[in-house]
Amino acid sequence: MATTTSTNTAMDDDTWISFSVGGTSITVVSDGVATYSRTVHLSPEAFFTGRIGDQDPAAPTTADLDRALIKYGYPASKDFADLPLRLGCVIVDLRPAHLVLIDCGMGELATKTGFPRVGKLARNIVKAGFDPAAVDIIILTHLHADHAAGAVHFPNAHFYLSEKEYTASSTLGSMAEPYGHFIRSRMTLLNPSPLPPSSEPITNSIVPGIAAFAAPGHTKGHIGVQLFFNGKELLCLGDMLHTELQIEHCNWAPSFDADIAQSRATRNSILSRVSRLSTPIFLYHLYGIGQVTMNGTSYTWTRITP
């Protein structure tokens, strides 16, 4: 998988990465870096420990969590003040037919919610050589604001999301936000099937080579996106997990997963498949393409792109 990168691989706000899947040009563009602060947002360890008060037999003990945090370069939980996470959106260049975007960042809502380094996607798309007005399809893995609130920057886009996600988010109030009104005015609702167990194109595609599949748990209607061109497959998995630590410890669930048991089952099923088939994956907050392999009883992550 040949790649080109705009800048270095540090945690900056302006990076994009270009590569190809089966001869089709793919570009991952940064929306910036969200720093989750204990004093402003939520405790960083909430990304791994499930809901407080849940009787979750898979949740780690403090000692197990601290060992894992230190292994991956984080401080122990009592000293864990800030967790920076990249946000990355995927452009699939099918021009002249389509210019497809998977998730669309946080837009101006970022600064209003305490993330001043986020909301850079529209600017960075231009730097990467694309025109936001040329994006005609946006596929939303789910409707959390960091994936969907940037919708208004793409005036000619039609949005695809799961019907379950739309129904659940309407109940929760997300669709009452300005970006929700914008999406509602130009959307198609999907009822995606589970990911097939073998590496083959999903038949019910959005456009040739691009299809959604069910990946619930983080939200009720969370989806993944399969890219399949000339026999080569890449899976874009949204917020199925958030850090490399959670690949090794895939039974550890963040406190904000809508259904912890379901998100755990989804992670185990999809990680088993991609490790067995050596399928590369993209994860929104890991920013880059990687390979998952089975290492004894757990999984490991190897980054392919910078």
Secondary structure, 3 states (H helix, E strand, C coil): CCEEECCCCCCCCCCEEEEEECCEEEEEEEEEEEEEECCCCCCHHHHCCCCCCCCCCCCCCHHHHHHHHHHCCCCCHHHCCEEEEEEEEEEEEECCCEEEEECCCCCCHHHHCCCCCECCHHHHHHHCCCCHHHCCEEECCCCCHHHHHHHHHCCCCEEEEEHHHHHHHHHHCHHHCHHHHHHHCCEEEECCCECCCCCCCCCCCCECCEEEEECCCCCCCCEEEEEEECCEEEEECCCCCCCHHHHHCCCCCCCCCCCHHHHHHHHHHHHHHHHHHCCCEECCCCCCEEEEEEECCEEEEEECCC
